[in-house]
Amino acid sequence: MSMDRFRVVVAFPADEAADEAAGAAGGAGGGTSGSADAALVRSLRDAGHEVVQVRAPGAEQLAATAVQEDVDLVVVRRGPATSGEYDARLRAALDGADATDVAVLTLGADEPARLVLEHLHAH
């Protein structure tokens, strides 16, 4: 991992990703969690980190994206479709792809972006 600048994949719940994309593009949509998601991405970018946003795919596909993008951290914004089982499958898929150095952080729908920044600065 680099010391100052991190590459981060932020995976939004599939049912909210369309709203987030519309909100980020200045369109309608993007309720409370969409605003929190936009704030998360914005705060990471403002801190100098590279951010790749994806709709939360299957755990194996998300792991493949993380490997392809050569990220340091995967942030999963927990939604109705994500669970502890999803987290375990993601970790197993990353480990299976020899990406044991990629950290995974799961956030609840309303947890603040500062938790991600604190995690990055601790490593």
Stockholm file with secondary structure:
# STOCKHOLM 1.0

chainA/1-123         MSMDRFRVVVAFPADEAADEAAGAAGGAGGGTSGSADAALVRSLRDAGHEVVQVRAPGAEQLAATAVQEDVDLVVVRRGPATSGEYDARLRAALDGADATDVAVLTLGADEPARLVLEHLHAH
#=GR chainA/1-123 SS CCSSCCEEEEEECHHHHHHHHHHHTTCSCCCHHHHHHHHHHHHHHHTTCEEEEEECCCHHHHHHHHHHHTCSEEEEECCTTCCHHHHHHHHHHHHHTTCTTCEEEEECTTCCTHHHHHHHHHC
#=GC SS_cons         CCSSCCEEEEEECHHHHHHHHHHHTTCSCCCHHHHHHHHHHHHHHHTTCEEEEEECCCHHHHHHHHHHHTCSEEEEECCTTCCHHHHHHHHHHHHHTTCTTCEEEEECTTCCTHHHHHHHHHC
//
